[in-house]
Amino acid sequence: MKIGACGNITWMGPPVVEVARAAEQLGFESLFMGEHIVIPVSAERVRRHGAELPPNYKHMPSPFISLTAAAVVTSKLKLGTNVSLLPQHDPLVLAKDLATLDRISNGRLILGVGTGWIEDESTVMGVDFSRKWARTMEHIAALKALWTQDQASYSGEFISFPPVYSYPKPLQQPHVPILIGAGNPNTPKLDKTLRRVAEAGDGWLPAMFPPAGMKEHLATIRQHCDDLGRDFSKLDITVIVPAATLGVGEAFASMGAMDKSSQDARRLIDAYEDAGVTRIIVGLVDYDETSGLRHLERAAKGLGLS
């Protein structure tokens, strides 16, 4: 089982280069970062999972610049987003930025994509919240075209461009892996998400499902892949599991009212592996001016990585 780490690496906390160096030295396979370009003042009191918006959501740096910095001070650590809010970006600009990052990192980038759950945020960024997934699926197709075609073009409802040259291409072939970052035990209409994974994803990146839930949902994705003629075994199946659930850390703020009880880490990891999960991302408390690296170090020690 591959074990990664995620947590909000705030701009006022330990520098991302220190976090990345430590993650690699402590034995983590990957480091993931989330994204919120802006947080509207009107959204400060929105609630999710029974919790208000965590204050540090306002303090997220750019994941792409941060992961580029992380890339130059590490050599093996995979670098991912969990998630990038894809519909809020221009695919033409994003394709170049991410391909450049993949080249700088020597092919270590993993792109987890999602739509965001804060409606006011989507509105500020010019995205129709009711059509966010339709837009996202087009953006995925546009990125793949820009990354794999010499003279790339795309024509859709939300994004269209004539034949263009977009270089560099990613080092990874055929392109940077794209994981559909959506789904948790409170998500309605999950069937649509599972279908999207099979249609357009190189993998799935949900959060906080127990092993039994993952096994059930992966069976559905497998059936969709069979229907579409895709090889399910090639998908990257990653799940975010809170450090608190693994018994190796504290609960992070956005867990809200979700179950925070801990389980035996080794047995839980084995159960996820039996369910078909290929990577667990340990969800940590935010890196800020008071936390330093202690949550990362505690998780590594508790999981026997260091």
N, C-alpha and C positions, 0 to 999 in steps of 0.2 A: 504494500500500500504506500502510495506517495503521500507525504504529509507536508502541507503548505501552511502558511499563516496569513491572516488578514487582520486589519484593524485600521482605524482612521489615523493616518500619520499626519497630524495637524502641523501647520506651518510654524507654530510656536513650541512644538515638542522637539525631541531629538532629531537631528537632520536625517533625511531619508538615506543618505549614504551610510550613516552609522547603523541604522536599522537594517539595511540590506547586508552590510558586512557581517553584522551579528547573526542575522538569519542564516546566512550561508555557513558561518563558522559553527553555529549551534546544531546544524544538521537538517534544517528545513529544506525541502525540495523546491519550494516556490514561495514567492511573496506577492500578495494581491492587494490592490488598492481600489477604493470606490471613487465615485465622481458625483459632484454637484457643482455645476458651473456657477450658479447663483442660487441663493435662497431668498425668495421674496419675503419682505417684512410681513406681508399678509398671511404667510404660511407658518409663522413662528409657533402657532398654537395647534397646528394640525396634529392628529393622533394616529398612531398605527400600533397594532398589537396592544392597545390599551395604554400606550405611553405617548407623551408629547414629543415633538421633534427634538432630538438631542441637540443641545447648544452647539456642540462641535461640528455639526453638519455645516455650519457657516464657515468653518475654518479648514475645509478640504483644499489642498493645493491641486494643481493640474496633475493628473496621474501620468500623463505622457511625458512631461518634462521630468517629473520625479523618477519615473522608471528608467528614463535615459540616464539620469545621474546614477541610479542604482546599478545600471548595466556596466558602467565604466569602472566600478569598484568591486565587481564580482566576476566570477568566471563560469559558474555552474548553475547558479540560482535561476529558476524560471521566473518570469516577470509577467504578472497578469492584472487584468482589471475585473473587479467584481462589484459593480459592473460599470462600463462606460455607457452613458445615456445616448445611445446611437442616434435617435431621431433629432437630437438637439445639435448635431454637427453637420457640416457640409461634407458629403462623402469625398468630393474632389480634394479638399484640403486634408481630410483625415487619412485618406489612402496614402498620400505622400508622407505624412507625419509618422504613421504606423510602420510603413515599409522602411523608412529611415531608421526608426527605433529597432526594428527587427534586424537590420544590417548592423547597427552599432552593437547590439547585444549578441551578435553571432547566432541568430535564430532562436532566441529564448522567449519570445513574446507569445502570450496567450491572451486573446481578446474575448473577454466575457462581455456580452452586450445585453442591455435591457432598455426599458422605456421610461423608468422613473414612475413614482407613485404619487407625487405631489402635483395636483392639477394646476395650481397657481404657477408653479415652476415651468410646466410645459407651456402655459399661456405666455409667460414672459419671454420664453425662448422661441415663440412663434410656431408651436406645435399644437395641433388640434388634439386635445387629450382623448377624445372619443375615437380617433383614427391612429393613435400612436403606434399600434402594432402593425397596421397596414403600411405605415411609413417606414417602420423599422425593417420590415421584410424587404422592401424595395432598396433600402440603404445597404443591407447585406448583399443583395444581388449586385448593386453598383460597385461596392468594394471589391467583390470577387472579379468583376469584369476589369476594373482598373488594375488589379494585381496580376491578372493572368493573360491579358490581351495586349498585344503590341499597340494596336490602334483601337483603344477601348471606346465604346459608346453605350449609352443606355437611354431608354425611353420609357417612362412610367408616369403615374399620376402625380407623384410628389417630386421626383428628380428626373431630369432629362439633360443629356449633353451629347453633342456630336462627337465623331471620332477624335480622340485626343491621345497624346503621348503622356503617360504618367510614369515617371521613373524617380527613384529606383523601384524595382520590384522587390518584394520581400525575399529574404534569403531562404525561408522555409518554402517548400514546394508541396502542393501547388500555390499555397498562400498561408498567411497567418491563420492558425486554427481559431474558429469562431464558436464560442460556446453560448448557447441561449441561456441567459441568466435570468430565470424567472421561476417562481414557485416556492411556496412554503406551506405549512399545514393550514394556514388561514386563507389560502388563495382560492377564489371561486373560479369555475370554468377552466379547470386545469387541463381538460382534454384538448383544448385549443393549443395550449402551451406544448403539450407532448407531441402534437401533430407538427408544430413548427420546428421542434428539434429534429424530427425525422425528415422534414422537408428541406431545411436550410442549414441546420447546425452541424458542426463537427463534434458536438458534445452538448451536455446539459450541465448547468450550474445552478441548482436550487439551494435552498437553505433550510436547515433544521428539521427535515423529514427524518423520522426514525428509520432504522434498517428495513422494517417490514413495509413501510410506506414506499421507500425507494424500490424495493423489490417489485411491488405491485405496479408502480408507475413505469419502471423499466420494461416490464413485460408488455405494457401498452406501446411504448416507444418501439420495442422490437417488432411488434405486429405491424405498426405503421411503416417501419423500415422494410419489412418483408413485402408489404403492399406496394411500396415505391421502388423496390428493387435495389435498396441500399443495404450495405453490410453493417449491421448493428455492432458487430464486434470491433469495428474501427472507431467507434465513438469514444470520446473522452467523457467519462462520467465522474463529475466532481460535485461534492456537496459541502456546504459550510456547516460545521458543527461547532457550537459555542464551546469555549474552553471550560465553562462552568459545567456543561453536560458531560464532558470528558473527565471532570474532576481535577483539572489542572489549571484552573484560573477562576476569575470572577465573571459574573454576568455583565454583558455590555448593555448600555442604556436602552438601546432600541429593541431589546427582547421584550420589554414591557411585561405583559401578563402571561407570556409564554412559559412553559414548564422550564424551571431552572434546576431541577433535581439532577444530581450527578450520578454517573454510572461507572463501572469499572472500565477504564480506558481500553485495556487490551481486548477484553471481551467485546466491547462496542465496536472497535476497529475491525475485529475479525467478523463481526456480524455484518458490517457494511461491506466488507470484501466479499462475503458469501452472497450478498444481495446484488453484487455486480458493480459496486463503486470502485473507481480506480484511483481517486484522489480525495483526501479529506483536507479541507482548509479549516484550520483552527481559528475560530472567531475570538479575537482578543479585545480587551478594553482599550480605548483610544490611547494613542501615544501623545501625551501632552507635556506641559512644563513640569508636571509633578510625577508622572508615571515613569519617565525614562524608558529603559529597556527591560524593567523587571518582569513585566507580564510575559514578554517573549521568552525570557530566560526561564521563568517558572514553568511555562508550557513545555519547553524543550526538555527540561529536567524531568518533569512528570511523565512525559511520553517516552523517556529513555533515549532521546536523540543525542543528548550530550552527557 
